Each structure stands twice: as structure tokens, then as C-alpha cells.
Amino acid sequence: MTASFLPYGRQSVDREDIESVLAVLESDMLTTGPAVDAFASALCEQTGAAYAVPCSSGTAALHLAALALQLGRGDSVVVPSLTFVATANAVRYVGAEVVLADVDPDTGLMGPRQLEEAIASCGGAAPSAVFPVHLNGQCQDPAGISETAGRYGLRIVEDAAHAIGTRYGATENFANAVGGCAHADMTIFSFHPVKTAAMGEGGAVTTNDPALFDRLEKLVNHGLIRDAEAFESDTLAFDASGSANPWYYELHELGFNYRASDIHCALGRSQLGKLARFVERRRALVEKYESQLAPLAPVVRPVGRVPGCRPAWHLMAVLVDFEEAGVERADVMRRLRERNIGSQVHYLPVHLQPYYQHRYGPISLPGAETYYRRVLTLPLFVEMTDDDVRRVVEALTESLAEN
């Protein structure tokens, strides 16, 4: 019998999730209803943040965060080059410029040192913000990044699309939850199906700042204002008695239709209820991988581990010395596919993308380039079995050895 295909990532949806969505479908509110607020409350409970704004995707969340900070022409934002293009693109959406930072070659993460180097590359004109990226589920010294950013007056938006459930801090307690914004102005999440918790498509922004929350709430829904105290047109807004007209709203600033529906939020809330179990299972699978990959060292090894971080693993990324193995990465991926094993590369560094090369010219970021040359993402999802891990490692071993 042919073994089933193992993708690099996949959602885990059970009957409880289905019933949660079905309840919305049978209700009167498919969008802008109570499930949106319930999901936001559940996310605040998970992260410890004061506020959460659900939205239609992680990319929308990044864009909303950039808008909420009022970034625009004349501003620049530091973004690590080792990330999905959405992190940098959100900066360009608002007209600001991207300052691409290098990363650690073993973890793929930007830390305080790389942030300092990126700021120095600006030639004295300090950027306005930094968007650190928590890659694969790990975060690199948020407190240190916050300290560095604070010295230069940079605002911080954490891209935690990979890191729902990750904690950091002193190794005896890991007191801070990613998304709690202990060291950031805002944190964004993605709830795409390959992420640890899924909404189908969806995202969210968390913050502890009431002013940012107020802006996010407006921007996610076209920028519309329904607060009578903020209305500018007395003639249109109020009736003869001075009461606000019940249908009335105003537009003071362009926003977007980035709302998340009740359907998506019902699924998201149900998934958050399983987050602890999902995270622990992913950690157990990663430990299994580490044990079974050990005989392949030093040609194959897991990405570097970050002290002071207890990751909720989104991806099982390994570093492969393809040159030492005498094989091309593309050939290994094709051979894995022939064995019904999915794999992927996360990511082509942003500074190597044609759009950014045309805009900023050639840039040398050796850490990002070294990480990219070696990285390979193997299957990791909750419903994998220990035997699936063995099968993947065996397939990788055969694919590296095949001539």
C-alpha cells in the first residue's frame, strides 16, 4: 500500500470546530457579530494583551499595524530579510521605505546586534520602526530588541505569524507570552491553515495601547466613525433635538475592509481552546525529529535554538549542508515528493527578491544568505504520528544518499 502524502503543514479540525462554525451558520450573524468579539477575548486571554483586533489575514494585520502607527512617506522600517514578503510589503503599502536587516545564520532571526547594524546603515537618519519576525516559532531577545529600539525612538511591531503560543524570558519561568506586547507596541498573528491555530484565513493584532486599539478598530472597517463626539458635520450628524442620527457615520481617514467574519472567528476561537495541546504535540514531534536526525549530523541538523525562548513550533526547519552531501536541494525535494513527503523552503530572503533589488539595489546580508542556502522545511502538524517522523527521516536519509 502506498503511504499517504505528508505535507509540510496542515490544519487539525475536529467535530468541536465544525460544530462551532455550524452554530454561526445557523445564527442570524455571519459577520460583525458576537463571534468576532469572543475570538478577540480568547486571544487576549491566551496572550495577556489588553486588546485584540481580528482581521482577514496576517498580511492585513501587518498593514493595519503600519497604518495605526501612521507610517508613510519619509519613514523607514527595519525588517529582517529572512521572512515572508508580507512583512516588508506592509511597509511599502503605506509608502514607507524598508531597511533590510541581516539575521543569525543558524536561527534565521534578527537580534539586537543585527538591528543595531541595520540602524547604522541608515547613515544617521534613524528609522521610525522595526518589525521583528519570530521565525519558525522562535523569538530572539524581544527585551534586547526593545532596549535597542528605545534608544533610537523606534516603534515595534512583532510579526508573530509563526509564534502563537510561544513564551520567552528567564528559563525557569518563561514569563512572557508572545502577543502580550511586553516589549512591543503591537504584535500580529496569522491563522492560516498551516499555522498552529487556524481560522481558514485570518489574522489579528494585539496591543496594550488604547489609542492604537482605537485606530485599529476604525481602520479594519473602512475607517468609519460612529462615535457622535467625534462627528465633524453637525448639520448632517444630528437631528433637530441634537441627537445623533441613528444611521449616521463619518469617514475621516481611509481604512480598509479587513474584517474577519463570525464564521472564521468561530473556528479561530475553537482552535485557541486547543492551543496548549497543539503546542505540546508539536514540541514532542520536534523532539522526536531531533533524536532521529542526530545520526545525520553534521550534514543535517535542526535550526539553532534560542536561549530564553520556549517555542511553539510552527515549522520543522533543518539546516542541510547540501554541498557536503553532494546533492542539490531541489533534487532532494523532488526525491522526497516521490516518497510522498512534502517539503518547502522558508524563505528566499527579501533582499534577493527582484522588487526589492530594483528598489534598493544589491545588498549583501551574509547571515540571511547562509541560512537560506541550507534551510529545508520538513512536515510538522498535530496529527502526525511518531512513525511519520521516522518515515520522513528515513526518506530524507535516502534522498541525500541517492546518486
C-alpha positions in Angstrom: 0.0 0.0 0.0 1.3 3.5 -0.9 1.9 5.6 2.1 -0.2 8.8 2.4 1.2 12.1 1.5 2.7 14.2 4.3 2.5 17.9 3.6 4.9 20.3 5.4 1.9 21.7 7.3 -1.8 21.1 7.7 -4.7 22.2 10.0 -6.2 19.9 12.6 -10.0 20.4 12.6 -12.3 18.2 14.7 -16.0 17.9 15.3 -16.0 20.6 18.0 -14.5 23.0 15.5 -17.2 22.1 12.9 -20.0 22.5 15.4 -18.7 25.9 16.4 -18.8 27.0 12.7 -22.2 25.4 12.2 -23.6 27.3 15.1 -22.7 30.6 13.4 -24.1 29.4 10.1 -27.4 28.6 11.8 -27.4 32.0 13.6 -28.5 35.4 12.4 -25.0 36.9 12.2 -22.4 35.6 9.7 -20.2 38.7 10.2 -19.8 41.7 12.5 -21.5 39.5 15.2 -20.6 38.2 18.7 -18.2 35.5 17.5 -15.7 38.2 16.5 -15.6 39.7 20.0 -15.5 36.2 21.5 -12.4 35.4 19.4 -10.7 38.7 20.3 -11.4 38.0 24.1 -10.0 34.5 23.7 -6.8 35.8 22.1 -6.4 38.4 24.8 -6.7 35.6 27.4 -4.1 33.5 25.6 -1.5 36.3 25.2 -2.2 38.5 28.1 -2.7 41.5 25.8 -5.3 44.2 26.8 -6.8 44.4 23.3 -7.0 42.3 20.2 -8.4 43.2 16.7 -9.3 40.2 14.5 -8.8 40.7 10.7 -8.9 38.9 7.4 -5.2 37.7 7.3 -1.8 38.1 8.8 -0.9 40.4 5.9 -3.9 42.6 6.7 -2.7 42.7 10.3 0.7 43.9 9.3 -0.9 46.6 7.1 -3.2 47.7 9.9 -0.3 47.9 12.3 1.7 50.1 9.9 -1.4 52.3 9.4 -2.0 52.5 13.1 1.5 53.9 13.6 0.8 56.4 10.9 3.9 55.4 9.0 4.2 56.8 5.5 6.5 58.7 3.1 9.6 59.9 4.8 9.6 57.0 7.2 11.7 53.8 7.1 11.2 50.5 8.9 13.8 47.8 9.8 12.6 44.4 8.6 14.7 41.2 8.8 15.4 39.9 5.3 14.6 36.3 6.3 10.8 36.5 6.3 7.8 36.1 4.1 7.5 39.1 1.8 4.3 40.3 3.5 6.4 41.8 6.4 8.3 44.1 4.1 5.3 44.7 1.7 3.2 46.1 4.5 5.8 48.8 5.0 5.6 49.7 1.3 1.8 49.6 1.3 1.9 52.8 3.4 4.6 54.5 1.3 7.5 54.0 3.8 10.8 52.5 2.9 12.2 49.2 4.0 15.6 48.8 5.7 16.5 45.1 5.4 18.4 43.6 8.3 20.6 40.6 8.5 19.9 37.5 10.7 21.7 34.9 12.6 22.8 32.2 10.1 21.8 29.3 12.4 18.4 30.6 13.6 17.3 32.9 10.8 16.4 35.5 13.5 17.2 39.2 13.8 18.5 40.1 17.2 19.7 43.4 18.8 23.1 43.2 17.1 21.6 42.9 13.6 19.1 45.6 14.4 21.9 48.0 15.5 23.7 47.2 12.3 20.7 48.0 10.2 20.1 51.3 12.0 23.8 52.2 11.4 23.3 51.5 7.7 20.8 54.4 7.6 23.6 56.9 7.9 22.3 58.8 10.9 18.7 59.1 9.8 17.1 56.8 12.4 14.2 54.6 11.1 10.8 55.1 12.6 10.0 51.5 13.5 11.2 47.9 13.5 9.2 44.8 12.6 11.0 41.8 14.3 10.0 38.4 12.9 9.6 35.3 15.2 10.7 32.7 12.7 9.6 29.0 12.8 8.1 29.7 16.3 11.2 31.1 18.0 11.8 34.7 19.1 15.1 36.4 19.5 15.5 38.5 22.7 12.4 40.8 22.5 13.7 42.6 25.6 17.0 43.3 23.9 15.3 44.5 20.7 13.1 46.7 22.8 16.0 48.3 24.6 17.9 48.9 21.3 14.8 50.3 19.6 14.1 52.5 22.6 17.5 54.2 22.3 16.6 55.3 18.8 12.9 56.0 19.3 11.7 53.2 17.1 8.2 51.8 17.5 8.0 47.9 17.5 5.5 45.7 15.6 6.3 42.0 16.2 5.5 39.7 13.3 4.4 36.6 15.2 2.7 34.8 12.3 4.7 31.7 13.3 4.6 32.1 17.1 1.1 31.8 18.7 1.8 30.0 22.0 5.5 30.9 22.2 6.8 32.2 25.5 10.1 33.8 26.4 12.0 35.1 29.4 14.1 33.6 32.2 14.4 29.9 31.5 12.9 28.9 34.8 9.5 30.5 34.1 9.3 32.0 30.5 7.1 34.7 32.0 6.2 36.5 28.7 3.8 35.3 26.1 4.4 36.4 22.6 1.5 38.7 21.8 1.3 40.1 25.3 3.2 43.1 24.0 5.5 43.3 27.0 8.3 44.5 24.6 6.3 45.8 21.6 3.7 48.3 20.6 1.8 45.7 18.7 2.0 42.0 17.7 0.4 40.5 14.7 -0.7 36.9 14.2 -1.7 34.7 11.2 -4.3 31.9 11.5 -3.7 30.4 8.0 -4.4 26.6 7.9 -0.7 25.7 8.2 -0.3 27.7 11.4 -0.6 26.2 14.8 -4.2 27.5 15.2 -6.4 28.1 12.1 -9.2 30.3 11.1 -9.2 29.2 7.4 -7.9 32.7 6.5 -7.4 35.2 9.3 -5.2 37.3 11.4 -5.2 39.6 14.4 -3.3 42.5 16.0 -2.8 42.7 19.8 -1.8 45.7 21.8 -1.9 47.3 25.2 -2.2 50.8 23.9 -5.8 52.1 23.9 -5.1 54.8 21.3 -3.6 52.2 18.9 -6.6 49.9 19.6 -9.0 52.7 18.8 -7.2 53.3 15.5 -7.0 49.6 14.6 -10.8 49.3 15.3 -11.5 52.1 12.8 -9.0 51.0 10.1 -10.2 47.4 10.0 -13.7 48.6 9.0 -13.1 51.2 6.2 -12.0 53.9 8.7 -15.7 54.6 9.6 -16.5 56.5 12.8 -19.8 56.1 14.6 -18.8 58.0 17.8 -21.1 61.1 18.0 -18.5 63.0 20.0 -16.1 62.7 17.0 -18.5 63.8 14.3 -17.4 66.9 12.3 -20.7 67.7 10.5 -23.2 69.0 12.9 -25.8 69.6 10.2 -25.7 66.0 8.8 -24.9 64.2 12.0 -27.7 65.4 14.4 -31.4 65.9 14.2 -33.3 69.0 15.4 -33.2 67.8 19.0 -29.4 67.4 18.9 -29.5 63.6 19.0 -27.2 61.8 16.6 -29.0 60.3 13.6 -29.1 56.6 14.1 -27.9 55.7 10.6 -25.0 58.2 10.5 -21.3 57.6 10.2 -18.3 59.6 9.0 -15.1 58.9 7.2 -12.1 60.9 8.5 -9.3 58.6 7.2 -9.2 55.9 4.6 -9.4 52.4 6.1 -9.9 49.0 4.6 -12.4 46.2 4.6 -10.1 43.9 6.6 -12.8 42.5 8.9 -12.8 38.8 9.9 -16.2 37.1 9.7 -18.0 35.3 12.5 -17.5 32.1 10.6 -13.8 32.5 10.7 -13.7 33.7 14.3 -15.8 30.8 15.5 -13.3 28.4 14.1 -10.4 30.5 15.5 -11.9 30.6 19.0 -12.5 26.9 19.0 -8.9 26.3 17.8 -7.5 28.6 20.6 -9.2 26.4 23.1 -6.9 23.5 21.9 -3.8 25.7 21.6 -2.0 24.2 24.6 -2.5 20.7 23.3 -1.4 21.6 19.8 1.7 23.3 21.0 2.7 20.4 23.2 2.2 17.9 20.4 4.3 20.0 18.0 7.1 20.2 20.7 7.0 16.4 21.1 7.3 15.9 17.4 10.2 18.3 17.1 12.0 16.4 20.0 11.4 13.2 18.1 12.9 14.7 14.9 15.9 15.9 16.9 16.6 12.4 18.2 16.2 10.7 14.9 18.1 13.3 12.9 21.1 13.0 15.2 22.9 10.3 13.1 22.8 12.6 10.1 24.9 15.3 11.8 26.7 17.4 10.8 25.3 17.3 7.3 21.8 17.7 8.7 20.8 19.5 11.9 17.8 21.4 13.3 18.0 25.2 13.2 19.8 26.7 16.1 17.9 27.0 19.4 17.5 30.4 21.1 18.2 30.7 24.8 15.3 32.1 26.8 12.7 31.1 24.4 10.1 28.3 24.7 8.9 28.0 21.2 5.5 26.9 19.9 6.9 25.3 16.8 5.2 26.3 13.5 7.8 24.8 11.2 10.3 21.9 11.4 13.2 23.6 9.8 16.5 21.9 9.4 19.9 23.1 8.0 21.4 20.8 5.4 25.0 21.1 4.1 23.9 20.2 0.5 27.4 20.8 -0.8 28.9 18.3 1.7 26.2 15.9 0.8 26.9 16.3 -2.9 23.3 16.9 -3.9 21.1 19.9 -5.0 18.3 20.9 -2.6 15.8 20.8 -5.5 16.7 17.2 -6.2 16.3 16.3 -2.5 12.8 17.9 -2.5 11.8 16.1 -5.7 13.0 12.8 -4.2 11.1 13.4 -1.0 8.0 14.2 -3.1 8.4 10.8 -4.9 8.3 9.2 -1.5 5.1 11.2 -0.6 6.9 13.6 1.7 6.2 17.3 1.3 8.9 19.9 2.0 9.4 23.6 1.5 11.9 26.4 1.8 11.2 29.3 4.3 12.3 31.7 2.9 14.0 33.3 -0.1 15.5 36.4 1.7 13.6 39.6 0.8 16.7 41.4 -0.3 17.0 38.8 -3.1 13.5 39.4 -4.4 13.5 41.4 -7.7 11.1 44.1 -6.5 13.4 45.0 -3.6 16.6 44.6 -5.6 15.2 47.1 -8.2 14.2 49.5 -5.4 17.3 49.3 -3.2 20.0 47.8 -5.4 22.2 44.8 -4.5 22.6 44.2 -0.7 24.9 41.7 1.0 23.3 40.1 4.1 25.6 37.0 4.6 23.6 35.6 7.6 20.4 35.5 5.7 22.0 34.1 2.6 23.8 31.4 4.6 20.6 30.4 6.4 18.7 30.3 3.1 21.3 28.1 1.3 20.9 25.4 3.9 17.3 25.5 5.1 14.7 22.8 4.4 11.3 22.6 6.0 10.0 19.1 6.8 6.5 18.0 7.7 5.1 19.2 11.1 1.5 19.1 12.1 -0.5 18.0 15.1 -1.9 14.8 13.6 1.5 13.4 12.6 2.5 10.2 14.4 5.9 9.3 15.8 6.1 6.8 13.0 5.5 9.6 10.4 8.6 11.3 11.8 10.6 8.1 11.4 9.3 7.8 7.8 10.3 11.4 7.0 13.8 11.0 8.4 14.3 7.7 6.5 13.1 9.4 3.3 15.5 12.3 3.8 18.4 10.0 4.5 17.7 8.1 1.3 17.2 11.3 -0.7 20.5 12.7 0.4 22.3 9.5 -0.4 20.7 8.8 -3.8 23.0 9.4 -6.8 
